[in-house]
Amino acid sequence: MSGHSHWAGIKYKKGAADQKRGLVFLKLLNAISIAAKIETNPQFNPRLRTAIEKAQQNNVPKDNIERAVKRAAEQKDLEELLIEAYGPEGSAILIEAITDSRNRTISEIKKILSDHNAKFGEQGSVKWAFESLNSDDGIIWQVKFKQEISKEAKQKLQELIEELEERDDIQKIYTNT
């Protein structure tokens, strides 16, 4: 809660806004690092060019972008993951993540899924419900088979997605509902 001074009120609002902004920056910079693994020159790498443009649109400082590209060129430790899961009423969930620790990210996602009565899926168990499309951003997953679920299940699914999106490793989440 705020204190009794003008600054105390500003401090809490600014702190929350800075935390959200920092999470967005981190996700964008991780996407740049992954794209730069292939080629560090954006003229020859459309995925990197698109990631840099998105970062610039979100006011990520230029030196942070350059550091992310340089980090990717020097070390290749970040890894992309595609995690499949079942949500409420068997709804299909695809989770794209970028991480430096595969085991940590998977265990954290499994914990969040179990907290929301969702299940971790085996490789290929959910992907069939989606179609992969290539774009400058990389692969985008489009729903092939839409599933109808109850309002209560939709609310539970939304809560699950919100908690997953709070993780800095998670880039995108797709569902078939």
DONU-189416 format. One record per residue: residue number from 0; residue in three letters; x, y, z of N, C-alpha, C in turn. Coordinates in steps of 0.02 Angstrom, whole numbers, plus 32768, in hexadecimal, padded with zeros to 4 digits. Layout:
DONU-189416
R;NUM;Ala;X;Y;Z;X;Y;Z;X;Y;Z
...
This chain:
DONU-189416
R;0;Met;802A;7FC5;8000;8000;8000;8000;802C;803E;8000
R;1;Ser;800E;8074;7FEB;8032;80B4;7FE8;803B;80D1;802E
R;2;Gly;8070;80F8;8035;807A;811D;8074;8053;815D;8072
R;3;His;8068;818E;8098;8043;81CC;809C;8062;8205;8074
R;4;Ser;8095;81F5;804D;80B4;822A;8025;80A4;821F;7FDB
R;5;His;80AD;8253;7FB5;80A1;824F;7F6D;80D0;821C;7F4E
R;6;Trp;810F;821C;7F63;8140;81EE;7F46;812E;81A5;7F54
R;7;Ala;8112;8196;7F8E;8101;8151;7F9F;80CE;8135;7F6E
R;8;Gly;809E;815E;7F5A;806C;8148;7F29;808C;813B;7EE5
R;9;Ile;80B8;8168;7ED1;80DA;8160;7E90;8106;8122;7E91
R;10;Lys;8129;8117;7EC8;8158;80E0;7ECE;8136;809D;7EC1
R;11;Tyr;80FB;8092;7EDC;80D9;8052;7ED3;80BF;804A;7E8C
R;12;Lys;80A4;807F;7E6F;808B;807B;7E2A;80C5;8071;7DFA
R;13;Lys;80FB;8096;7E03;8135;8091;7DD8;8156;804C;7DDE
R;14;Gly;8159;8032;7E1A;8178;7FF0;7E24;8152;7FBA;7DFF
R;15;Ala;8110;7FBC;7E02;80E8;7F8A;7DE0;80EE;7F91;7D94
R;16;Ala;80ED;7FCF;7D7B;80F3;7FDB;7D33;8138;7FC5;7D1A
R;17;Asp;816D;7FD5;7D41;81B1;7FC2;7D2E;81B9;7F76;7D2C
R;18;Gln;8198;7F53;7D59;819D;7F0A;7D5B;817D;7EEC;7D1C
R;19;Lys;8143;7F05;7D08;8121;7EED;7CCC;814C;7EFC;7C8E
R;20;Arg;8166;7F39;7C8B;8190;7F4D;7C53;81CF;7F22;7C4F
R;21;Gly;81ED;7F13;7C87;8228;7EEA;7C89;821B;7EA3;7C6F
R;22;Leu;81E1;7E87;7C7F;81CE;7E45;7C68;81C6;7E45;7C1C
R;23;Val;81A6;7E79;7C01;819E;7E7F;7BB8;81E2;7E85;7B97
R;24;Phe;820E;7EAF;7BB3;8252;7EB7;7B98;8276;7E74;7B96
R;25;Leu;8272;7E4E;7BCD;8295;7E0E;7BD2;827D;7DDE;7B9C
R;26;Lys;823C;7DDA;7B93;8220;7DAC;7B60;8237;7DC1;7B1A
R;27;Leu;8236;7E02;7B0C;824B;7E1A;7ACA;8295;7E0D;7ABF
R;28;Leu;82BE;7E19;7AF1;8306;7E0F;7AEA;8317;7DC5;7AE3
R;29;Asn;82F3;7D99;7B05;82FE;7D51;7AFC;82EC;7D3C;7AB5
R;30;Ala;82B6;7D58;7A9A;82A3;7D49;7A55;82D9;7D60;7A24
R;31;Ile;82F7;7D99;7A31;832E;7DB2;7A07;8369;7D83;7A0C
R;32;Ser;837A;7D6D;7A47;83B3;7D40;7A50;83A9;7CFE;7A2B
R;33;Ile;836D;7CE3;7A2E;835F;7CA4;7A0A;8364;7CAF;79BF
R;34;Ala;8347;7CE5;79A6;8349;7CF3;795E;8391;7D00;7947
R;35;Ala;83BA;7D1F;7970;83FF;7D30;795D;842C;7CF3;795D
R;36;Lys;8416;7CBB;7978;843F;7C7E;7976;844C;7C68;792E
R;37;Ile;841B;7C72;7904;8420;7C5C;78BE;844E;7C8A;7897
R;38;Glu;8441;7CCB;789B;8468;7CFE;7877;8461;7D3F;789D
R;39;Thr;8499;7D61;78AA;8497;7D9E;78D3;8489;7DDD;78AA
R;40;Asn;8488;7DD7;7868;8479;7E11;783D;842F;7E11;782D
R;41;Pro;8409;7E44;7843;83C1;7E45;7837;83AE;7E4B;77ED
R;42;Gln;83DD;7E61;77C2;83CE;7E65;777B;83C5;7E1F;775D
R;43;Phe;83E7;7DEE;777A;83E4;7DAA;7760;83B9;7D7C;778B
R;44;Asn;839E;7D96;77C1;8377;7D6E;77F0;8334;7D92;77FE
R;45;Pro;82FF;7D81;77D9;82BF;7DA4;77E2;82A1;7D9B;7828
R;46;Arg;82AE;7D62;7847;8294;7D56;788A;82B6;7D86;78BC
R;47;Leu;82F7;7D90;78B5;831B;7DBF;78E0;8303;7E07;78D3
R;48;Arg;82FA;7E18;7894;82E3;7E5B;7882;829F;7E69;78A2
R;49;Thr;8271;7E39;789E;822F;7E42;78BC;8233;7E48;7908
R;50;Ala;825E;7E1F;7927;8266;7E22;7970;8282;7E65;7986
R;51;Ile;82B2;7E7F;7960;82CF;7EC1;796F;829A;7EF8;7967
R;52;Glu;8272;7EF4;7931;823E;7F26;7926;820B;7F25;7960
R;53;Lys;81F8;7EE9;7977;81C9;7EE5;79AF;81E7;7F04;79EE
R;54;Ala;8227;7EF7;79F9;8249;7F13;7A34;824A;7F5F;7A2F
R;55;Gln;8259;7F7A;79F4;825B;7FC2;79EB;8215;7FE1;79F6
R;56;Gln;81E1;7FBE;79DF;819D;7FD7;79E9;818B;7FDA;7A33
R;57;Asn;81AA;7FAE;7A5B;819D;7FAC;7AA3;81D1;7FD4;7ACA
R;58;Asn;81F6;7FFF;7AA8;8227;802D;7AC6;825F;800B;7AEC
R;59;Val;8275;7FD1;7AD4;82AF;7FB0;7AF1;82ED;7FD9;7ADC
R;60;Pro;8318;7FEB;7B0B;8353;8013;7AF9;8380;7FEF;7AC6
R;61;Lys;839D;8017;7A99;83C5;7FFC;7A62;8400;7FD3;7A7C
R;62;Asp;8421;7FEA;7AB2;845A;7FC5;7ACB;8446;7F81;7AE8
R;63;Asn;8409;7F7B;7B03;83F1;7F3A;7B1A;83E6;7F0A;7AE0
R;64;Ile;83CC;7F24;7AA8;83C2;7EFC;7A6C;8405;7EE3;7A52
R;65;Glu;8436;7F11;7A4E;8478;7EFF;7A35;8499;7ECB;7A62
R;66;Arg;8491;7ED2;7AA4;84AD;7EA1;7AD3;848E;7E5C;7AC9
R;67;Ala;844C;7E5A;7ABC;842A;7E1A;7AB2;8444;7DF7;7A73
R;68;Val;844F;7E1D;7A3E;846B;7E01;7A00;84B2;7DE8;7A0C
R;69;Lys;84D9;7E11;7A2F;851F;7DFF;7A3D;8522;7DC0;7A69
R;70;Arg;84F6;7DBD;7A9B;84F4;7D82;7AC7;84E5;7D43;7AA0
R;71;Ala;84B7;7D48;7A71;84A5;7D0D;7A49;84DF;7CF7;7A1C
R;72;Ala;8505;7D27;7A03;853E;7D16;79D9;8575;7CF5;7A01
R;73;Glu;857E;7D0A;7A40;85B4;7CEF;7A69;85A1;7CAD;7A8A
R;74;Gln;8565;7CA7;7AA0;8551;7C6A;7AC2;850E;7C52;7AA7
R;75;Lys;8508;7C12;7AA1;84CC;7BF5;7A85;84A5;7BCE;7ABA
R;76;Asp;849D;7BEB;7AF5;8480;7BC6;7B2C;8434;7BCA;7B32
R;77;Leu;8413;7BF8;7B10;83CA;7BFB;7B13;83AB;7BC6;7AE5
R;78;Glu;8373;7BAC;7AFA;8353;7B75;7AD5;8308;7B82;7AD0
R;79;Glu;82EC;7B72;7A97;82A4;7B78;7A8D;8282;7B37;7AA1
R;80;Leu;8249;7B3D;7AC2;8222;7B03;7AD6;81DB;7B0B;7ABD
R;81;Leu;81BC;7AD4;7AA9;8175;7AD2;7A99;8156;7A9E;7AC7
R;82;Ile;812F;7AB5;7AF7;8114;7A89;7B2A;80C9;7A80;7B1D
R;83;Glu;80B3;7A42;7B21;806E;7A31;7B14;804B;7A1F;7B55
R;84;Ala;800D;7A36;7B5D;7FE9;7A29;7B9C;7F9E;7A25;7B8E
R;85;Tyr;7F7B;7A08;7BBE;7F32;7A05;7BBD;7F17;7A30;7BF5
R;86;Gly;7EE9;7A5D;7BE4;7ECB;7A8A;7C15;7E88;7A70;7C2C
R;87;Pro;7E5E;7A9C;7C47;7E1B;7A88;7C5E;7DF2;7A69;7C26
R;88;Glu;7DCD;7A34;7C37;7DA2;7A10;7C08;7DC9;79F8;7BCB
R;89;Gly;7E08;79E9;7BD3;7E31;79CD;7B9D;7E45;79FE;7B67
R;90;Ser;7E41;7A3E;7B74;7E55;7A70;7B42;7EA0;7A6A;7B35
R;91;Ala;7EB3;7A73;7AF6;7EF9;7A6D;7AE2;7F1E;7AAF;7AED
R;92;Ile;7F5B;7AAA;7B08;7F84;7AE5;7B15;7FCA;7AD9;7AFA
R;93;Leu;7FE2;7B08;7AD1;8028;7B07;7ABA;804B;7B42;7ADB
R;94;Ile;8085;7B35;7AF8;80AB;7B68;7B1B;80EF;7B6E;7AFB
R;95;Glu;80FF;7BAA;7AE0;8142;7BB7;7AC5;816B;7BD9;7AFB
R;96;Ala;81A8;7BBF;7B05;81D4;7BDC;7B38;821A;7BE2;7B1D
R;97;Ile;823F;7C12;7B37;8286;7C1A;7B2A;82A9;7C19;7B6D
R;98;Thr;82D9;7BEB;7B75;82F6;7BE3;7BB7;8341;7BD2;7BB3
R;99;Asp;8363;7BDF;7BEA;83A8;7BCA;7BEF;83AE;7B8A;7C19
R;100;Ser;8376;7B74;7C35;8374;7B36;7C5D;8334;7B10;7C4E
R;101;Arg;8339;7AE0;7C21;8300;7AB9;7C0B;82DC;7A98;7C47
R;102;Asn;8302;7A77;7C72;82E4;7A52;7CAA;82C0;7A80;7CDA
R;103;Arg;82DD;7ABA;7CEA;82BD;7AEA;7D17;827B;7B02;7CFA
R;104;Thr;827C;7B15;7CBB;8240;7B30;7C9B;8209;7AFC;7C98
R;105;Ile;821A;7ABF;7C85;81E7;7A8A;7C80;81CA;7A7B;7CC5
R;106;Ser;81F4;7A77;7CF8;81DA;7A68;7D3B;81AE;7AA1;7D55
R;107;Glu;81C0;7AE0;7D46;8195;7B18;7D5B;8152;7B17;7D38
R;108;Ile;8153;7B07;7CF7;8115;7B04;7CD1;80EA;7ACA;7CEA
R;109;Lys;8109;7A90;7CF8;80E3;7A57;7D13;80C2;7A6A;7D56
R;110;Lys;80E5;7A8F;7D7F;80C9;7AA4;7DC1;808C;7AD1;7DB6
R;111;Ile;8093;7B02;7D89;805B;7B2F;7D7B;801F;7B08;7D5F
R;112;Leu;802D;7ADA;7D31;7FF8;7AB1;7D14;7FD4;7A88;7D4A
R;113;Ser;7FFB;7A68;7D76;7FDB;7A3F;7DA9;7FB4;7A69;7DDB
R;114;Asp;7FCB;7AA6;7DE9;7FA7;7AD3;7E16;7F62;7AE6;7DFA
R;115;His;7F5C;7AE3;7DB8;7F1D;7AF6;7D97;7EF8;7AB9;7D7B
R;116;Asn;7F0A;7A7D;7D94;7EEB;7A3E;7D7E;7EF1;7A34;7D33
R;117;Ala;7F28;7A49;7D17;7F36;7A3D;7CD0;7F6D;7A07;7CCD
R;118;Lys;7F75;79E9;7C93;7FA5;79B2;7C8D;7FD9;79C1;7C58
R;119;Phe;8016;79AD;7C68;804F;79B2;7C39;8045;797C;7C04
R;120;Gly;804A;798E;7BC5;8040;795E;7B8F;8080;7943;7B73
R;121;Glu;807D;7908;7B56;80B6;78EA;7B34;80C2;790E;7AF1
R;122;Gln;80FD;7905;7AD6;810E;7923;7A95;80DD;790C;7A60
R;123;Gly;80BC;7939;7A3E;808D;7929;7A08;8045;791D;7A20
R;124;Ser;8039;791E;7A61;7FF6;790E;7A7A;7FC4;7946;7A6F
R;125;Val;7FDC;7983;7A67;7FB0;79BD;7A5F;7FBB;79E0;7A1C
R;126;Lys;7FF6;79D9;7A01;8009;79FD;79C5;7FDB;79EE;7989
R;127;Trp;7FBB;79B5;7989;7F8F;79A2;7952;7F54;79D2;794B
R;128;Ala;7F41;79F4;7981;7F08;7A22;797F;7F1A;7A66;7963
R;129;Phe;7F5A;7A70;7952;7F72;7AAF;7938;7F96;7AA5;78F6
R;130;Glu;7F98;7ADA;78CF;7FBC;7AD9;788F;7FF4;7B0D;7894
R;131;Ser;8030;7AF9;7880;8068;7B28;7884;806C;7B51;7843
R;132;Leu;8074;7B92;784C;807C;7BC0;7813;80BD;7BE6;781B
R;133;Asn;80E3;7BEC;77E5;8122;7C12;77E8;8114;7C5C;77DE
R;134;Ser;8138;7C84;7804;8134;7CCD;77FD;8179;7CE9;780D
R;135;Asp;817F;7D2B;7807;81BF;7D4B;7818;81D1;7D41;7861
R;136;Asp;819E;7D39;788C;81A9;7D2E;78D4;81BF;7CE7;78E3
R;137;Gly;81BC;7CBB;78B3;81CA;7C75;78BF;818A;7C4E;78B1
R;138;Ile;817E;7C1B;78D7;8143;7BF2;78CE;810A;7C0D;78F9
R;139;Ile;80CF;7C13;78DA;8092;7C27;78FD;8063;7BEB;78FB
R;140;Trp;8043;7BDC;7933;8016;7BA3;7937;7FCE;7BBB;7931
R;141;Gln;7FAA;7BA0;7900;7F64;7BB2;78F5;7F38;7B76;7906
R;142;Val;7EFF;7B83;7925;7ED2;7B4C;793A;7EB5;7B2A;78FD
R;143;Lys;7EBB;7AE7;78FB;7E9D;7ABE;78C7;7E57;7AA7;78DC
R;144;Phe;7E53;7A92;791B;7E14;7A78;7936;7E02;7A9F;7976
R;145;Lys;7DCF;7AC8;7971;7DB9;7AF1;79AA;7D8F;7AC6;79D9
R;146;Gln;7D99;7AD0;7A1A;7D74;7AAA;7A4C;7D4A;7AD9;7A76
R;147;Glu;7D0C;7AC7;7A81;7CDF;7AEE;7AAB;7CE5;7AD5;7AF3
R;148;Ile;7CED;7B04;7B22;7CEF;7AF2;7B69;7CBF;7B20;7B8F
R;149;Ser;7CAD;7B0D;7BCB;7C7E;7B33;7BF4;7C9D;7B76;7C0A
R;150;Lys;7C72;7BA3;7C21;7C8A;7BE5;7C39;7CB8;7BDD;7C75
R;151;Glu;7CA8;7BAE;7CA1;7CD1;7BA2;7CDC;7D17;7B89;7CC7
R;152;Ala;7D18;7B5C;7C95;7D58;7B43;7C7D;7D80;7B7A;7C5A
R;153;Lys;7D5D;7BA6;7C36;7D7F;7BDE;7C15;7DA0;7C0C;7C49
R;154;Gln;7D7D;7C17;7C81;7D99;7C40;7CB7;7DD7;7C1F;7CD4
R;155;Lys;7DD4;7BDE;7CE0;7E0E;7BB9;7CFB;7E48;7BBB;7CCA
R;156;Leu;7E39;7BB4;7C89;7E6D;7BB6;7C56;7E8D;7BFB;7C54
R;157;Gln;7E65;7C2F;7C59;7E7F;7C73;7C59;7EAD;7C7F;7C94
R;158;Glu;7E9B;7C66;7CCF;7EC6;7C6C;7D0A;7F08;7C47;7D00
R;159;Leu;7F04;7C0C;7CE1;7F41;7BE5;7CD3;7F6E;7C0C;7CA3
R;160;Ile;7F52;7C27;7C6E;7F79;7C4D;7C3C;7F99;7C8A;7C5D
R;161;Glu;7F73;7CAD;7C87;7F8F;7CE9;7CA8;7FCA;7CD6;7CD4
R;162;Glu;7FC6;7C9F;7CF8;7FFE;7C8B;7D23;803A;7C75;7CF8
R;163;Leu;802D;7C52;7CC1;8064;7C3E;7C95;8086;7C7A;7C77
R;164;Glu;8060;7CAD;7C63;807D;7CE8;7C43;80A7;7D11;7C73
R;165;Glu;809F;7D08;7CB4;80C9;7D2B;7CE5;8111;7D11;7CE4
R;166;Arg;811B;7CD5;7CCA;815E;7CB8;7CC6;8185;7CDB;7C8E
R;167;Asp;81C2;7CEE;7C9C;81E9;7D12;7C6A;8202;7CE5;7C31
R;168;Asp;8203;7CA3;7C3C;821A;7C75;7C07;81E5;7C6B;7BD2
R;169;Ile;81A6;7C74;7BE2;816F;7C64;7BB4;8164;7C9E;7B84
R;170;Gln;8164;7C8D;7B44;815C;7CBF;7B10;8113;7CC5;7AF8
R;171;Lys;80F6;7C8C;7AE4;80B2;7C8C;7AC9;808C;7C4F;7AE2
R;172;Ile;804A;7C56;7AE6;801F;7C1E;7AFB;7FE6;7C1B;7AC9
R;173;Tyr;7FD9;7BDF;7AAF;7FA3;7BD4;7A80;7F72;7BA1;7A9E
R;174;Thr;7F31;7BAD;7A94;7EFF;7B7C;7AA9;7ECE;7B70;7A70
R;175;Asn;7EAA;7B39;7A74;7E79;7B29;7A40;7E32;7B39;7A55
R;176;Thr;7E2A;7B68;7A84;7DE6;7B7B;7A9A;7DD2;7BBE;7A7D
